[in-house]
C-alpha cells in the first residue's frame, strides 16, 4: 500500500526526532519533514495540506527518504532544497554562500530605518553590499526601497553568480549589479547605504560550531581570523570614501564583539550605535561619519552607544 503524503511526513518527522534526540533540532523536526516532503513532491510547503491524503509516487517517496537521511546526518534543510527564506524573499543558496540567518534581518531593519532618515523609502538611494553571498541583504533592501539601485560584492565567483540569479528571479535584476571583488577594492562611491555581514567567527572556534555550520557553510564566509575582526579592519578604513556625507553603514557583528568592533569604528572616525537582534544580543553596528573637529576646533570625542539601536527602531 502506498504511503499518503501525511503518512510520509509523519514518518520522516519521527525519524528526525529519533536522530536528534534531546537536541534543539528535534523541536523543528516536523517543519523539516514538511519542507523535505514538499521539495520531493516539487510543491510549495503551504500546498501540502491540500494533498495530505494523496498517495505519494514511489520515486518521490524515495527522494524524500534520501533527503531525510541526509538531514538526520546533519545536512541543513536549506542545503537539501537549495532554498532559504530571508526577509520575506525566497532565495536560492549554493555551496558558495552562507545560509541566511534570521538574526541578519536586523541589518535590514536598521538600514531601512536609516533610509527613512535619509528622506524616505521612495528616494533614489544607492546601496553597497559588501560580502553579498546569496544577495540577501541587498535584495531585501531593494525590495523595500523601490527607487534604489545597488551593487553587491563578493570574493567568491560562485556566490556572485548565485546572487545574480536571485536578483533575476525576484524581478530585481535591473536595479542590482554583482561583481567579484576583495571587499570594496575597485568600487567607486559614494553610497547612501553600505551594508555588510562579514565573517566574524574566531578561527579557533569554527571546529566547535554545529555540524550544520562547520561542515556545510563555506569557511570563507565564517572565518574572521584570530579575534574575529579581520574583515572589519579591512572594511572600516575604506568606508569614509564609500559613504555620502549623510550616509550610513550597517554591519553585522558577533554577539560578544560589540565593544571591540565599536572601538575600531570610532577610531576610524564614526559615530557608532549597537543594536540587538531578536534574542536581545548585540548584533549590528550602525555607523555614521563623525566630523573631524567640533565647532570650537577641538577633536570631537565619541563613545559607542551600546544596545540603544532597537529601542529607537523597534519599540
N, C-alpha and C positions, 0 to 999 in steps of 0.2 A: 504494500500500500504506500502510495506516495505521501510524503510529508506535506502538510499545508505550510503556508508562509508563517503563520503563528507558531506552529509546532517547531519549525526550524529556528525561528527567532528565540523561542524559549530554551531550546536545546543548546544553542550557542551561548546564550546568556549564562546558563547553568555551568557550562564548560568553563567559561571565563571566570566565573566566581570561584570555582574549584582551583583554577590555575593561580589566581591572585590571592587566595586565602584571605587573611585579615588585612591585606594591603588596601590602601585607599582606592586603588583601581577597581576593586570589587564593587564599590558603590555605584560605578557607572557602567557596569557590565551590561546592563540592559540597553543602555544607549549605544554602547559599542556594537552590540548584537544587531540593533536596528540599523545602524549605519552600514554594517557589513552585509546584511541581507539585502538592503536596498541597493547597494552597489552591485552585488552579484546578479540582481534582477534588472539592473540598469534603470532603476526608479529613483525618484527623489524620496528622501526619508518620510516626508509628510504624505506620500502616496501609499505607504504600506498599509494603513488601516483599511483602505478600500479593497485590498486584496488578501487580507489576513486569512480568509477561509479558502483561498485558491490553492490548488496543488502547485508545488514547486517543480519545474522541469529538472530532470536528473542532472544536466550539465550545470545549471545554476546552483543546485544543491552542492555539487562537488566544489564549485568555485567558492561558495560561502564557507564550506567546511575547511578548505585550504586556507582561506583568509583568516578564519577563526584560529587555526593552528598557529599561524604567524603572529597573530595578536597575542595569543597565550604565551608565546615565546618572548614577547616584549616589543614587537614592532608596533609603532603608533598607528592608530586607525587612519590618520591623515596620510601616512606613508602608504597604507594599503589602498586607499581610494584616490590618492594624489589630489585631494581637495581639502580645503580648510576655510571656514568662515572667519572673517575678520571685519569688525565694524560694519556688519550687515552685508558685506560683499563676499561672494563665493570665489575664492582664489584657487588657482592651480598651484601646487607646490611640487618641487622636484628635489632630487638628491643634492642639488647645488644650493638649496635655500633652507633657511631655518623655518620651522613650523611656527607661524604667528601665534603669540600668546595673548590671552585676554588682558594681561597687565599692560601690554604695549598699547592698548587702546587709550590709555591715559595720555600718551603722547599726542594722539589725535585730539582729544578733548582740550588739552592745554593749548595746542596750536590753533584750534578753532576759536577759543576764547581770545587768543592774541589777534586773530583775523578780525574778530568783532571790534577790537580796539583800534585796528588799523583802518577802519572805515566801513566794515561790514562785509558780509559774505558774498555780496553781489559785485564787489570790486575786482578789477583785473589784477589780482595778486600774482606774484611769481614765487614758486616753491622749489626748493632743492632738497632732495632726499639722499643722504649720504649712507652708503651701505644698504641699498634698497632691497636686496634679497628678492622676494617674490613681488615686490612693489606695493605691499600693503599700506604703508604709511602714506606714500604719495597718492595712491589711487583713492584711498579713503578721504583724503583732503580734497582732491579734485572733485569727488562725487558730492561733497558738501559745499564746495566753492565753485559754482558753475561757470564763472568767468576766468578762473585761474588757469595758469599754464605751469608746467613743472618738468623738472629733469630728475631722473633717478640715476645714481652712480653706484656701481659695484665692481669689485676687483675680479669677480667670477663671471666669465662669459656665459656660463650656463644659467646663472642667476639672472643676468640681463635678458637673456632670451626668454626665460620664464616670465619675468616682469612685463616684457613687451607683449607676450601672448595674453597675459591677464588684462592689460590695458585695452587691447583689441577686443577681447571677449566681453569686457564690461562697457564697451562703447566710449572709452576714454582715450583711444589711441591718437586722436587729433590734438589732444591737449597735453599728452605725456610723451617725453622722449627718454630713452635709456641709453647710457653709454658705459663702456668698460673703462674703469679708471681707478687710480690709487687715491681714495678719498676725493678731495677737491682739486687735485693736481690737474691743471689744464682747463678747469671750469672758470668761466668769466662771469662775474656777478654784475651788479648786486641783486640779491633776492629779498623779498619781503619776509619769507619764512624759510628757515633751514631746519630740517628735522633729521634725526639720526637715532638708530638703535645699534650702537657699536658693540663689538664683542667685549664683554666685561667680566667674564669668569676668570679667576686666577688660574694660571696654568696647572698648578699642583692640585686644583680641586676638580678638574674635569673628569678624571677617572673615578671620582666619588659620586658623580651625578647619577641619576636614574638611568637604567638601560635605554629607555626611550630617547634620552638626550645624548648620552655619551656615544652610543652606537649608531644612531640614525640621523642626528643633526650634524652638518658639516663642521668640523673642528675650527675651520677658518672663521665661522660665524660665532664661535663661542670663546675662543682663546684671547683673553685680554692681556696676556703677559704676566709677569711676576706678581704685580699688585692689581691686575685687572684694569689698569688705567692707561695702557699703552696707546690705545686708539685716541683717547681724549687728548693726550699730549700732541698727537699729530693734527687733530681737528681744530682744537681751540685757537692756536696761533693763526690759523687761516680764516677764522670767522670774521674778523674786522673787515677784510676786503670783500667778503661774500655777502654781507648784510647791508641793506639800505640804512640810512641814518636812524630810521624808526623801526628797523627790522628786529625780528625776534628769532632766536634759535631755541629749539626744544629737543632735549636729548634724554634718552633712557639711561638709567644707571642701575647698578646692583643695589639691593635693599640696604646694604651696610656701607655704601660708598659715598653717601651724600656729603659728608664733611670734606673728605679728601678731594672729591670731584669738584665741589663748590669752591674750595680753596684754589684749585687750578684755574677755574673760570674767573674768579675775582682777580687773580694775578694776571690773567690775560686781558683784563680791562672791562669786565662785565658786571652789571648788577645781576644777582642770582637769586632765584626763588626755587625752593624744592617743593614738589607736590607729591601726594600719596596716591598709591594705587587703590583698588577696591578693597584690598586686605589691610589698608591702613599703613602700608610700608612705604618708606621713601622710594620713589620710582623715577621721577622726572626732574631734570633741571630746566628751568626757563631762564634764558639769558638775553639781556638787552644791553647794548653798548653803553658804557659809562663815560661821561665827559672826563677828559684827562685832568681838567682843573676846575675848581669851584669858581664862582664869580669873584672871590677875593684873591684868586691866583694860587691858592694852595691846592695841593693834590687832594682829591676827594677820597676819603676812606669809605669802605663798604664792608658790610658783613652779610653773608648769605642768610636769607630768611628761610629758616628750616621748617618745613612742614606746613607752610601757610597757604600754598597754592590752591588746594582743593577747598579750603574753607571759603575762598572768594568765588570759586568757579562752580563748585558742585553743591553749594549749600542752599 
